[in-house]
Amino acid sequence: MAEEIKNEATVNIPELLASQKEFFEAGNTLDVSERIARLKKLKNVIESKEQEISAALFADFRKPEFETYATETALILSELKYTIKKLRKWAKPKKVKSTLLNFPSKDFIYPQPYGNVLILAPWNYPFQLSVSPAIGALAAGNTVMIKPSEYAPATSSLTKEIFAEVFPEEHAAVLLGGVEVSQELLEQKWDYVFFTGSVPVGRIVAKAIAPNLTPSTLELGGKNPCIIHRSAKIDLAAKRIVWGKFINAGQTCISPDYVLIDKKKKTEFTEAVKSEIKAAFGEEIKKSPDYARIINRKNFERLQAMLEGQTIITGGETSPGDNYIAPTLINEPSFDSEVMQDEIFGPILPVLSYSEEPEIEKIISRYPDPLALYVFAEDKEFSEKTLQRYRFGGGASNDVVVHIANKNLPFGGVGSSGYGGYHGKFSFETFTHKKSISKRATWLDIPLRYAPYKGKLPLIKKVMKRL
């Protein structure tokens, strides 16, 4: 795996931000045609560097080329294509219905960029999660400063190269480095902050920007339950869960964090999972070209510690030399065990069972609101009841992870799993202040609102009741 990025000592962050403020205040980001032209150029550059992107992600954690395309490059190119197509429509002032109180008037919502945006990106999908929010911010007419993760140095460096080819740094810049760079960035005054990462770091970010009342989006995580009802198609559930859990070696914020299955179906499910793991990665998983590695030694050791003292159903093999942890099922771990305390973020899947449906709520309620929840059931009443019952960011029935692929669905958390959403039009709206404008006519001025008020109360009451 590649070494972490060192801090960029040559970058003066306050000066760079000052140049972005000047660029924005001069109105250089407001022209929609120019925004579209920049996004088209970004799309062209990314398309020309697809192989370099794959190579960078392989260098960072041996990510298979198919996974890189499906979960990083293709999603970004689709987002760019969609945004370029729709941006003129999104950016137009929207006429809304007027109110009798303001008659005669015409009322509008003006989409306005916030200004200078900071994006703090994670390491697990280092290209997609750096570029995707930047697309929305730039489409909305903001300047952008991106701080990608130092844990994915090859991808972060390439992201910097791509943006430097498309944008002047006063419009969009990528800053490399570690925690010290992030800390200095958070000391600055921003107009909007977008953070993707862990809950503990999310709290640090929220605290840092609170004194300036900076609006933000926090995309965090949590222990995502995957409920399997007795009516579920077990073989299909196993196949889809193996894909969604072990893609990117389990380092996905919306992957299932634990399975909660009807006790009568547990053995059938675990046997099906064993077969699906073998079908996906072969007899010698470590040699499979389709299985990624843990990002670094620190995270490898964290995950390895979770396996200690557990009953392994399948998997459990580790190799510190290349940060390899096999796809692993754990049988009924204690709620006090490390693997059930926090988000796993790796290829370890605890399997818990229940006998009666009330037990499901008791287990799920042990944890804060998750980023995702999944339910497998042919019983539509059970499925719908489950999706309605719990608070979570997003999810799916009879599949996992797939809701992130639909740009018509906002992606985001709730409660401790974060707040705010993006993707597609929702990205544009996230980075846009909706400015309310009432355009009053001058040919008539109804005197009702003006003092003196004597004798006017009955009339204003009648008017207000008609609204």
C-alpha positions in Angstrom: 0.0 0.0 0.0 1.1 3.5 -0.7 2.5 5.7 2.1 0.6 8.6 3.5 0.9 12.1 1.9 3.1 14.6 3.6 1.8 18.1 4.3 2.1 20.7 1.6 4.3 23.2 3.4 4.4 25.6 0.4 0.7 26.3 0.5 -0.4 29.4 2.4 -4.0 28.5 3.2 -5.2 31.9 4.3 -3.8 33.5 1.2 -5.3 30.8 -1.0 -8.7 31.3 0.6 -8.4 35.1 0.3 -7.8 34.6 -3.5 -10.9 32.5 -3.7 -12.9 35.1 -1.8 -11.7 37.7 -4.2 -12.5 35.5 -7.2 -16.1 34.9 -5.9 -16.8 38.4 -4.9 -15.8 39.6 -8.4 -18.7 37.6 -9.8 -16.4 35.2 -11.7 -18.5 32.1 -10.7 -22.0 33.5 -11.6 -22.1 32.9 -15.3 -23.9 29.6 -15.9 -22.4 29.1 -19.3 -18.9 29.3 -17.8 -19.9 26.8 -15.1 -21.1 24.4 -17.7 -17.9 24.8 -19.8 -15.8 24.0 -16.7 -17.8 21.0 -15.8 -17.5 19.7 -19.4 -13.8 20.1 -19.3 -13.7 18.3 -16.0 -15.7 15.4 -17.5 -13.3 15.3 -20.5 -10.2 15.2 -18.3 -11.6 12.5 -16.1 -12.5 10.4 -19.2 -9.0 10.8 -20.5 -7.5 9.6 -17.2 -9.7 6.6 -16.4 -6.8 4.2 -16.5 -4.7 6.5 -14.3 -7.6 6.6 -11.8 -7.8 2.8 -11.7 -4.0 2.6 -11.2 -4.1 5.1 -8.4 -6.8 3.2 -6.5 -5.0 -0.1 -7.0 -1.9 1.5 -5.6 -3.8 2.8 -2.6 -5.6 -0.4 -1.6 -5.5 -2.9 -4.5 -9.0 -1.9 -5.6 -10.1 -4.0 -8.6 -10.5 -2.1 -11.9 -14.2 -3.2 -12.1 -15.0 -1.8 -8.7 -13.1 1.5 -9.4 -15.2 2.0 -12.6 -18.5 1.0 -11.1 -18.2 2.8 -7.7 -16.0 5.7 -8.5 -15.4 6.8 -12.1 -18.7 5.8 -13.7 -20.7 7.5 -10.9 -18.8 10.7 -11.3 -19.1 10.8 -15.0 -22.8 10.1 -14.8 -23.2 12.9 -12.2 -21.3 15.3 -14.5 -23.3 14.4 -17.5 -26.6 14.9 -15.6 -25.5 18.1 -14.0 -24.3 19.6 -17.3 -27.7 18.7 -18.9 -29.8 20.2 -16.1 -27.8 23.1 -14.8 -29.5 25.9 -16.8 -32.9 24.8 -15.6 -31.8 24.5 -12.0 -30.0 27.9 -11.9 -33.0 29.9 -13.2 -35.1 31.9 -10.8 -38.3 29.9 -9.9 -41.6 31.8 -10.0 -43.9 30.8 -7.1 -47.5 31.6 -6.2 -47.9 35.1 -4.8 -50.0 35.9 -1.7 -53.1 38.1 -1.4 -51.3 40.1 1.3 -48.7 41.4 -1.2 -51.2 42.0 -4.1 -50.1 43.0 -6.7 -46.8 41.2 -6.8 -44.8 38.5 -8.5 -42.7 36.2 -6.2 -39.5 34.3 -7.0 -36.9 32.0 -5.5 -33.4 33.0 -6.7 -30.7 30.2 -6.5 -27.6 31.9 -5.1 -24.2 30.3 -4.3 -23.0 30.4 -0.7 -19.5 31.5 -1.7 -16.4 29.7 -0.5 -16.9 26.0 0.1 -14.6 23.5 2.0 -14.9 19.8 1.2 -13.2 17.3 3.5 -13.2 13.9 1.9 -12.6 10.4 3.2 -10.3 7.6 2.1 -12.6 4.7 1.4 -13.9 6.0 -2.0 -11.3 8.7 -2.4 -12.1 9.8 -5.9 -15.8 9.7 -5.9 -16.3 11.3 -2.4 -13.9 14.1 -3.3 -15.3 14.9 -6.7 -19.0 14.3 -6.3 -19.7 17.1 -3.8 -17.3 19.4 -5.7 -19.5 18.9 -8.8 -22.6 20.2 -6.9 -20.6 23.1 -5.3 -19.1 24.2 -8.6 -22.4 23.8 -10.5 -24.1 26.1 -7.9 -21.5 28.8 -8.5 -19.2 28.5 -5.5 -15.4 28.3 -5.2 -14.1 25.0 -3.8 -11.2 23.9 -1.7 -10.9 20.1 -1.4 -8.9 18.3 1.2 -8.8 14.6 0.2 -7.5 11.9 2.6 -3.8 11.4 3.2 -4.6 7.7 3.6 -5.1 7.4 -0.2 -2.1 9.3 -1.5 -2.0 8.1 -5.1 -5.7 9.0 -5.7 -5.5 12.3 -3.8 -2.4 13.4 -5.8 -4.2 12.5 -9.1 -7.3 14.4 -8.0 -5.2 17.4 -7.4 -3.6 17.0 -10.9 -7.1 16.7 -12.5 -8.5 19.8 -10.8 -5.3 21.8 -11.6 -5.8 21.0 -15.3 -9.4 22.3 -15.3 -9.6 25.2 -12.7 -7.4 28.1 -11.6 -6.7 27.6 -7.9 -8.7 30.7 -7.0 -11.7 28.8 -8.4 -11.1 25.3 -7.2 -8.0 23.8 -5.5 -7.0 20.5 -4.0 -4.8 20.6 -0.9 -2.8 17.5 0.1 -1.6 16.7 3.6 -2.6 15.2 7.0 -4.5 16.3 10.1 -2.5 19.5 10.4 -3.8 20.7 7.1 -7.4 19.8 8.0 -7.0 21.7 11.3 -5.7 24.8 9.6 -8.5 24.7 7.1 -11.1 24.5 9.8 -9.6 27.5 11.5 -10.6 29.6 8.5 -14.0 31.2 7.9 -16.0 29.3 5.2 -19.4 29.9 3.7 -20.2 26.2 3.6 -18.4 23.0 4.8 -19.1 19.5 3.5 -17.5 16.7 5.5 -17.6 12.9 4.9 -16.1 10.7 7.5 -16.5 9.1 10.9 -18.9 10.3 13.7 -16.1 11.3 16.1 -14.3 13.5 13.4 -17.7 14.8 12.4 -18.2 16.2 15.9 -14.8 17.9 15.7 -15.8 19.5 12.4 -19.1 20.7 13.7 -17.5 22.2 16.8 -14.8 23.9 14.8 -17.3 25.7 12.4 -19.9 26.5 15.0 -18.5 29.8 16.2 -18.9 31.2 12.6 -22.4 29.7 12.3 -21.2 28.0 9.1 -23.9 25.9 7.3 -22.7 22.4 6.7 -23.4 18.9 5.5 -22.0 16.0 7.5 -22.0 12.6 5.9 -21.1 10.2 8.7 -21.9 6.5 9.4 -23.2 4.0 11.9 -24.1 0.4 12.5 -26.3 -0.4 9.6 -28.7 -3.3 10.3 -29.6 -5.9 7.6 -32.8 -7.7 8.6 -33.7 -11.0 7.0 -37.3 -12.2 7.5 -38.3 -15.8 7.4 -40.1 -15.0 4.1 -36.9 -13.8 2.3 -35.4 -15.6 -0.6 -32.3 -16.7 1.3 -30.0 -17.6 -1.6 -30.7 -14.2 -3.3 -30.3 -12.4 0.0 -26.9 -14.1 0.5 -25.7 -13.2 -3.0 -26.6 -9.5 -2.7 -25.3 -9.2 0.8 -21.9 -10.8 -0.1 -21.6 -8.3 -2.9 -22.6 -5.2 -0.9 -20.7 -6.2 2.2 -17.4 -7.3 0.7 -17.1 -4.8 -2.2 -14.1 -2.5 -1.4 -13.2 -5.1 1.3 -16.2 -3.9 3.4 -14.9 -0.3 3.6 -18.2 1.3 2.7 -20.2 3.5 5.0 -23.5 2.1 3.8 -22.6 -1.6 3.8 -24.5 -3.9 6.2 -22.8 -3.8 9.6 -24.6 -6.7 11.0 -27.2 -9.2 9.9 -30.3 -9.9 12.0 -32.0 -13.0 10.8 -34.9 -15.3 11.8 -33.3 -18.1 13.8 -35.0 -20.8 11.7 -33.2 -19.4 8.6 -29.8 -18.8 10.1 -28.0 -22.0 9.0 -29.5 -21.8 5.5 -28.2 -18.2 5.2 -24.7 -18.8 6.5 -24.3 -21.8 4.2 -25.5 -19.7 1.3 -23.0 -17.0 2.2 -20.1 -19.4 2.2 -21.1 -20.6 -1.3 -21.4 -17.0 -2.5 -18.0 -16.0 -1.1 -16.5 -18.9 -2.9 -18.3 -18.1 -6.2 -17.2 -14.5 -6.0 -13.6 -14.8 -4.9 -12.6 -18.5 -5.5 -11.0 -21.0 -3.2 -7.9 -18.8 -2.5 -9.4 -15.4 -1.8 -6.1 -13.8 -1.1 -5.1 -14.5 -4.7 -8.3 -13.1 -6.2 -7.9 -10.1 -8.4 -11.4 -9.0 -7.4 -10.8 -8.5 -3.7 -9.4 -5.3 -2.3 -7.2 -4.7 0.8 -7.6 -2.7 4.0 -6.3 0.8 3.4 -3.5 0.7 5.9 -1.9 -1.1 8.9 -3.7 1.0 11.5 -7.1 0.0 10.2 -6.0 -3.6 9.6 -4.9 -3.9 13.3 -8.2 -2.3 14.4 -10.2 -4.9 12.4 -7.9 -7.8 13.4 -8.6 -7.0 17.1 -12.3 -7.3 16.5 -11.8 -11.0 15.6 -10.2 -11.9 18.9 -12.3 -14.2 21.0 -15.1 -14.5 18.4 -16.7 -17.6 16.9 -15.9 -17.6 13.2 -18.5 -19.1 10.9 -16.3 -18.6 7.8 -13.2 -16.6 7.0 -11.1 -15.0 9.7 -7.7 -15.3 7.9 -5.5 -12.3 8.0 -2.2 -11.3 6.5 -0.5 -8.2 7.9 2.0 -8.1 5.1 -0.5 -6.8 2.6 -3.4 -5.7 5.0 -5.5 -8.7 3.9 -8.5 -9.8 5.9 -10.7 -12.5 4.4 -14.5 -12.1 4.1 -15.6 -13.1 7.6 -18.8 -14.1 9.3 -19.0 -14.0 13.1 -21.5 -16.0 15.0 -23.7 -14.2 17.7 -21.1 -11.8 19.1 -21.8 -10.3 22.5 -23.2 -6.7 22.4 -20.3 -5.8 24.7 -17.7 -7.0 22.3 -15.6 -4.6 20.2 -17.1 -5.7 17.0 -20.6 -4.7 18.2 -19.6 -1.3 19.7 -18.9 0.8 16.7 -19.1 0.8 12.9 -16.9 -2.1 11.6 -15.9 -0.6 8.3 -14.3 -3.8 7.1 -15.0 -7.3 5.7 -16.4 -8.6 9.0 -20.1 -9.4 9.3 -21.7 -10.4 12.6 -24.7 -12.7 12.3 -27.3 -12.3 15.0 -30.6 -14.2 15.2 -34.1 -13.5 16.6 -37.0 -15.7 17.4 -39.8 -13.1 17.7 -40.2 -9.8 15.9 -40.1 -7.6 19.0 -36.5 -8.7 19.5 -35.6 -6.8 16.3 -36.5 -3.5 17.8 -34.6 -4.2 21.0 -31.4 -4.9 19.1 -31.7 -2.0 16.6 -32.6 0.5 19.3 -29.3 -0.2 21.1 -27.5 1.9 18.5 -27.9 5.5 17.2 -29.7 6.2 13.9 -27.8 4.3 11.2 -26.8 5.7 7.8 -28.5 2.7 6.1 -31.0 0.0 6.9 -31.8 -3.1 4.7 -34.7 -5.6 4.9 -35.0 -8.8 3.0 -38.6 -10.2 2.9 -41.2 -11.4 0.5 -43.7 -10.4 3.1 -44.4 -6.9 1.9 -46.3 -5.9 5.0 -43.3 -6.7 7.2 -40.9 -5.0 4.8 -42.9 -1.8 4.7 -43.5 -1.8 8.4 -39.8 -2.1 9.0 -38.9 0.7 6.5 -41.4 3.0 8.2 -40.6 2.1 11.8 -37.0 3.1 12.1 -35.0 6.3 11.6 -32.1 5.9 9.1 -30.5 7.8 6.3 -31.6 5.6 3.4 -31.8 2.0 2.5 -33.4 -0.7 0.4 -35.7 -3.7 0.5 -34.3 -7.0 -0.9 -30.9 -5.5 -1.7 -28.1 -3.5 -0.1 -26.1 -0.3 -1.1 -28.0 0.2 -4.4 -29.9 3.3 -3.3 -26.7 5.3 -3.6 -26.7 4.8 -7.4 -30.0 6.7 -8.1 -29.3 10.4 -8.6 -33.0 11.1 -8.0 -32.6 10.0 -4.4 -30.8 12.3 -1.9 -28.0 10.5 -0.1 -27.4 11.4 3.5 -27.8 10.6 7.2 -30.1 11.5 10.1 -29.2 12.1 13.7 -25.8 10.8 14.6 -25.3 9.5 11.1 -25.2 13.0 9.7 -27.4 15.6 8.2 -27.9 17.1 4.7 -28.1 15.2 1.4 -26.7 15.3 -2.1 -26.5 13.6 -5.5 -28.1 14.9 -8.7 -30.2 18.0 -8.2 -29.9 17.6 -4.4 -26.2 18.4 -4.7 -27.0 21.7 -6.5 -29.6 22.5 -3.8 -27.2 21.6 -1.0 -24.7 24.3 -2.1 -27.3 26.9 -3.0 -29.0 29.5 -0.8 -32.6 29.9 -1.9 -33.1 33.7 -1.9 -36.7 34.8 -1.6 -37.7 37.8 -3.8 -41.1 39.6 -3.9 -41.5 42.0 -6.8 -44.2 44.5 -5.9 -46.1 46.5 -8.5 -46.5 50.3 -8.1 -49.8 50.8 -9.9 -51.8 50.0 -6.7 -51.1 50.4 -3.0 -53.7 48.9 -0.7 -53.9 51.0 2.5 -55.0 48.2 4.8 -51.6 47.5 6.3 -50.7 51.1 7.2 -51.4 52.8 10.6 -53.6 54.2 11.9 -55.3 50.8 12.4 -58.7 52.0 13.8 -61.5 50.0 12.2 -59.2 47.8 10.2 -59.0 44.7 12.5 -62.3 43.0 11.2 -61.1 43.4 7.6 -57.6 42.1 8.2 -59.1 39.1 10.0 -61.3 38.3 6.9 -58.3 38.7 4.6 -56.1 36.4 6.7 -58.8 33.7 6.9 -58.8 33.6 3.1 -55.1 32.8 2.8 
